[in-house]
């Protein structure tokens, strides 16, 4: 019997690696300055990676279920590691199309596989706290930018962009591969101590939602498509800001490159804390209430952020 808290730690190890994609804006300015590429061209590599994250997450879910989280995590490590190392090679060759293929396609497929593998596994180990379990996994995804943002800036300044990708690719491959080896689903019929007893006594109620259905059953429900649309809107808005956070901070609020990179890192810190906090809170106040609060805050912040010239206020809104 594996320890479910070590399973959670392994999940964080994978997500804290692939979550470095949220620090992409730190790379944007150096690439624009070195090769004369436009911000649109540079940001498109990030957009491709996110597109293939969603695509691979949608179509490789069955692979996770049939082959197991260890093999799925290993596949994610290989794809993401090759994507980053390949991105360094593309930059060495000054090839924008190759950057799209390596970082965008390969890295994006690694992102998608690495994203769903820990989440689906943790939910099985924490049927009593599914919101908190999901939050523990995706918390690492948010925290990654806090670590990767400043580290990437330092490596770019001292070594260059291409060597930075080589180093990150190798490090993340090792971390993800090691984390994947401990991942495993719980034994058939397993539940935490007292879980079944609390249901039988009426102290705990288990609502039947999409998490209780198979993939084939879920896609036949209208609720699945409503949830998908909500997630699509939420993710699109968030990623639109994250992908240009550093250049926007420099142009709108007049921040220096180092200060902007630090802000990206702080955004990652708050991103990670809020992922865990909101997910855990949803176990008590309900998922619908959390979603409503998300959209209210985002409408206010996205409307006002482009007009904030004060660096401190800009950072407060961006990190929130």
C-alpha positions as CSV (number, residue, x, y, z in Angstrom):
1,X,0.0,0.0,0.0
2,X,1.4,3.3,-1.1
3,X,1.2,6.5,1.0
4,X,-1.3,8.8,-0.5
5,X,0.6,11.9,0.7
6,X,3.7,10.7,-1.1
7,X,1.5,10.3,-4.2
8,X,0.5,13.9,-3.7
9,X,4.2,15.0,-3.5
10,X,4.9,13.1,-6.7
11,X,2.1,14.9,-8.4
12,X,3.4,18.2,-7.3
13,X,6.9,17.2,-8.7
14,X,5.4,16.7,-12.1
15,X,3.3,19.9,-12.1
16,X,6.0,22.1,-10.7
17,X,8.0,21.1,-13.8
18,X,5.5,21.5,-16.6
19,X,4.1,24.7,-14.9
20,X,7.3,26.5,-16.0
21,X,5.4,27.2,-19.2
22,X,3.7,30.0,-17.3
23,X,7.0,31.8,-17.2
24,X,7.2,32.0,-21.0
25,X,6.8,35.8,-21.0
26,X,10.3,36.0,-19.4
27,X,11.7,34.6,-22.7
28,X,9.7,36.8,-25.0
29,X,11.8,40.0,-24.8
30,X,15.2,38.3,-25.2
31,X,14.0,36.4,-28.3
32,X,12.5,39.6,-29.8
33,X,15.8,41.5,-29.0
34,X,18.1,38.8,-30.3
35,X,16.3,37.7,-33.5
36,X,14.0,40.6,-34.3
37,X,10.9,38.4,-34.1
38,X,7.7,40.1,-33.2
39,X,5.9,39.6,-29.9
40,X,3.1,37.9,-31.9
41,X,5.5,35.4,-33.4
42,X,7.2,34.7,-30.1
43,X,3.9,34.3,-28.2
44,X,2.6,32.0,-30.9
45,X,5.0,29.3,-29.6
46,X,3.3,29.5,-26.2
47,X,-0.2,29.4,-27.8
48,X,0.7,26.2,-29.7
49,X,1.9,24.6,-26.5
50,X,-1.3,25.5,-24.7
51,X,-3.3,24.2,-27.7
52,X,-1.6,20.9,-27.7
53,X,-1.9,20.8,-23.9
54,X,-5.7,20.8,-24.3
55,X,-5.6,18.4,-27.3
56,X,-3.4,15.8,-25.6
57,X,-5.3,16.1,-22.3
58,X,-8.5,15.4,-24.2
59,X,-7.3,12.4,-26.2
60,X,-4.7,10.8,-23.9
61,X,-7.0,10.5,-20.9
62,X,-7.8,6.9,-21.9
63,X,-4.0,6.2,-22.1
64,X,-3.7,7.2,-18.4
65,X,-6.5,4.9,-17.5
66,X,-5.4,1.9,-19.5
67,X,-1.6,2.1,-19.1
68,X,-1.5,3.6,-15.7
69,X,-0.1,6.9,-14.3
70,X,3.5,5.6,-14.1
71,X,3.7,5.1,-17.9
72,X,1.7,8.2,-18.6
73,X,4.0,10.3,-16.4
74,X,7.1,8.8,-18.0
75,X,5.7,9.7,-21.5
76,X,5.1,13.2,-20.2
77,X,8.7,13.5,-19.0
78,X,10.1,12.4,-22.3
79,X,7.8,14.7,-24.4
80,X,8.3,17.7,-22.2
81,X,12.1,17.2,-21.8
82,X,12.5,16.8,-25.6
83,X,10.4,19.8,-26.2
84,X,12.5,22.1,-24.1
85,X,15.9,20.7,-25.3
86,X,14.5,20.9,-28.9
87,X,13.5,24.5,-28.2
88,X,17.2,25.3,-27.3
89,X,18.3,23.6,-30.5
90,X,15.7,25.7,-32.5
91,X,17.0,28.9,-31.0
92,X,20.6,27.9,-31.7
93,X,19.6,27.4,-35.4
94,X,17.5,30.7,-35.3
95,X,14.5,28.7,-36.6
96,X,11.1,29.9,-35.5
97,X,9.2,27.0,-37.2
98,X,11.4,24.5,-35.3
99,X,10.6,26.3,-32.1
100,X,6.9,25.9,-32.8
101,X,7.4,22.2,-33.4
102,X,9.6,21.5,-30.4
103,X,8.3,23.8,-27.6
104,X,4.8,24.1,-29.1
105,X,3.9,20.6,-30.3
106,X,6.2,18.2,-28.3
107,X,6.3,20.4,-25.2
108,X,2.6,20.9,-25.4
109,X,1.9,17.2,-25.6
110,X,4.1,16.7,-22.6
111,X,2.2,19.4,-20.8
112,X,-1.2,17.8,-21.5
113,X,-0.1,14.3,-20.5
114,X,1.7,15.6,-17.4
115,X,-1.3,17.7,-16.4
116,X,-4.0,15.1,-16.3
117,X,-1.9,12.2,-15.0
118,X,-1.4,13.4,-11.4
119,X,-4.9,14.9,-11.1
120,X,-6.8,11.8,-12.2
121,X,-4.6,9.7,-9.8
122,X,-5.0,12.0,-6.8
123,X,-8.8,12.1,-7.1
124,X,-8.8,8.3,-6.7
125,X,-6.6,8.6,-3.5
126,X,-8.7,11.4,-2.0
127,X,-12.4,10.6,-2.5
128,X,-13.1,12.3,0.8
129,X,-11.4,15.6,-0.3
130,X,-11.5,15.8,-4.1
131,X,-11.3,19.6,-4.3
132,X,-8.2,19.7,-2.0
133,X,-6.6,16.8,-3.9
134,X,-7.0,18.6,-7.2
135,X,-5.7,21.7,-5.6
136,X,-2.5,19.9,-4.3
137,X,-1.7,18.8,-7.8
138,X,-2.3,22.0,-9.8
139,X,-0.8,24.0,-7.0
140,X,2.6,22.9,-8.3
141,X,1.6,24.1,-11.7
142,X,1.1,27.6,-10.3
143,X,4.2,27.6,-8.1
144,X,6.4,26.7,-11.0
145,X,6.5,30.2,-12.4
146,X,7.6,31.5,-8.9
147,X,10.7,29.3,-9.2
148,X,11.2,29.3,-13.0
149,X,10.7,33.0,-13.7
150,X,13.6,34.5,-11.9
151,X,15.8,31.4,-12.5
152,X,15.2,31.7,-16.3
153,X,16.0,35.4,-16.2
154,X,19.3,34.7,-14.4
155,X,20.3,31.9,-16.8
156,X,19.4,34.0,-19.9
157,X,21.6,36.9,-18.6
158,X,24.5,34.7,-17.8
159,X,24.3,31.8,-20.3
160,X,21.9,32.8,-23.1
161,X,18.5,31.6,-24.1
162,X,19.5,28.3,-25.8
163,X,21.6,27.0,-22.9
164,X,18.8,27.9,-20.5
165,X,16.4,25.6,-22.4
166,X,19.0,22.8,-22.5
167,X,19.4,23.0,-18.7
168,X,15.7,23.2,-18.0
169,X,14.9,20.3,-20.3
170,X,17.4,18.1,-18.6
171,X,16.4,19.1,-15.0
172,X,12.6,18.8,-15.6
173,X,13.1,15.4,-17.4
174,X,14.8,14.0,-14.3
175,X,12.3,15.5,-11.8
176,X,9.3,14.3,-13.8
177,X,10.7,10.8,-14.4
178,X,11.5,10.3,-10.8
179,X,8.1,11.6,-9.7
180,X,6.3,9.3,-12.1
181,X,7.8,6.2,-10.7
182,X,5.8,6.4,-7.4
183,X,2.5,7.2,-9.1
184,X,-0.1,4.4,-9.0
185,X,-3.9,4.1,-8.5
186,X,-5.2,2.8,-5.2
187,X,-6.2,-0.9,-5.0
188,X,-9.7,-1.8,-6.2
189,X,-12.3,-0.9,-3.6
190,X,-9.8,1.1,-1.4
191,X,-11.1,4.0,0.6
192,X,-9.6,6.1,3.4
193,X,-10.3,5.0,7.0
194,X,-13.9,5.7,8.0
195,X,-15.0,6.9,4.5
196,X,-17.6,4.1,3.9
197,X,-18.8,4.3,7.5
198,X,-19.5,8.0,7.3
199,X,-21.5,7.5,4.2
200,X,-23.5,4.7,5.7
201,X,-24.2,6.7,8.8
202,X,-25.4,9.7,6.7
203,X,-22.6,12.0,8.0
204,X,-21.2,12.3,4.5
205,X,-23.1,12.6,1.3
206,X,-21.6,11.7,-2.1
207,X,-23.1,13.7,-5.0
208,X,-23.0,12.0,-8.3
209,X,-21.3,14.3,-10.7
210,X,-19.1,14.0,-13.8
211,X,-16.2,12.7,-11.8
212,X,-18.3,9.6,-11.0
213,X,-18.8,8.9,-14.8
214,X,-16.6,7.3,-17.4
215,X,-15.4,9.5,-20.3
216,X,-17.9,8.0,-22.7
217,X,-20.8,8.6,-20.2
218,X,-19.7,12.2,-19.4
219,X,-19.6,13.4,-23.0
220,X,-23.2,12.4,-23.4
221,X,-24.3,14.9,-20.8
222,X,-25.1,18.6,-21.4
223,X,-23.4,19.5,-18.2
224,X,-20.1,18.3,-19.6
225,X,-20.2,20.9,-22.4
226,X,-21.3,23.7,-20.0
227,X,-18.3,22.9,-17.8
228,X,-16.0,22.7,-20.8
229,X,-17.1,26.1,-22.0
230,X,-16.6,27.7,-18.6
231,X,-13.1,26.2,-18.3
232,X,-12.3,27.4,-21.9
233,X,-13.3,31.0,-21.1
234,X,-11.5,31.0,-17.8
235,X,-8.3,29.5,-19.2
236,X,-8.2,31.6,-22.3
237,X,-8.5,34.8,-20.3
238,X,-5.8,33.8,-17.8
239,X,-3.3,32.6,-20.4
240,X,-3.8,35.7,-22.5
241,X,-2.4,37.7,-19.6
242,X,0.2,35.2,-18.5
243,X,1.7,34.9,-22.0
244,X,2.6,38.6,-22.1
245,X,2.8,39.4,-18.4
246,X,6.5,40.5,-18.5
247,X,6.4,42.6,-21.7
248,X,3.1,44.2,-20.6
249,X,4.6,45.1,-17.2
250,X,7.5,46.8,-18.9
251,X,5.4,48.7,-21.4
252,X,2.4,49.6,-19.4
253,X,3.8,50.1,-15.9
254,X,7.4,50.9,-16.9
255,X,9.0,48.1,-14.9
256,X,12.6,46.9,-15.6
257,X,13.1,43.4,-17.1
258,X,14.4,42.0,-13.8
259,X,11.4,43.5,-11.9
260,X,9.0,42.2,-14.5
261,X,10.6,38.7,-14.2
262,X,10.3,38.9,-10.5
263,X,6.6,39.9,-10.8
264,X,6.1,36.8,-13.0
265,X,7.6,34.7,-10.3
266,X,5.3,36.3,-7.6
267,X,2.3,35.7,-9.9
268,X,3.3,32.0,-9.8
269,X,3.5,32.0,-6.0
270,X,0.0,33.5,-5.7
271,X,-1.2,31.3,-8.6
272,X,-0.1,28.2,-6.7
273,X,-1.5,29.3,-3.3
274,X,-4.9,30.3,-4.8
275,X,-5.2,27.1,-6.8
276,X,-4.9,25.1,-3.6
277,X,-6.9,27.5,-1.5
278,X,-9.9,27.8,-3.9
279,X,-9.9,24.1,-4.6
280,X,-10.0,23.2,-0.9
281,X,-12.6,25.9,-0.3
282,X,-14.8,24.4,-3.0
283,X,-15.2,21.2,-0.8
284,X,-17.1,23.4,1.6
285,X,-18.9,26.1,-0.4
286,X,-19.4,24.2,-3.6
287,X,-17.8,24.3,-7.0
288,X,-20.5,26.6,-8.6
289,X,-20.0,29.4,-6.0
290,X,-16.2,29.3,-6.6
291,X,-16.7,29.6,-10.4
292,X,-19.0,32.6,-10.0
293,X,-16.4,34.3,-7.8
294,X,-13.7,33.5,-10.4
295,X,-15.6,35.3,-13.2
296,X,-16.5,38.3,-11.1
297,X,-12.9,38.9,-10.1
298,X,-11.6,38.3,-13.6
299,X,-14.0,40.8,-15.2
300,X,-13.0,43.5,-12.8
301,X,-9.2,42.9,-13.1
302,X,-9.0,42.3,-16.8
303,X,-11.0,45.5,-17.5
304,X,-8.7,47.7,-15.4
305,X,-5.2,46.1,-15.7
306,X,-4.2,47.6,-19.1
307,X,-4.8,51.1,-17.8
308,X,-2.7,50.8,-14.6
309,X,0.5,52.8,-14.9
310,X,1.5,52.5,-11.2
311,X,4.0,49.5,-10.9
312,X,2.8,48.6,-7.4
313,X,-0.9,48.6,-8.2
314,X,-0.2,46.8,-11.5
315,X,1.6,44.0,-9.6
316,X,-1.2,43.7,-7.0
317,X,-3.8,43.2,-9.7
318,X,-1.7,40.9,-11.8
319,X,-0.8,38.6,-8.9
320,X,-4.4,38.5,-7.6
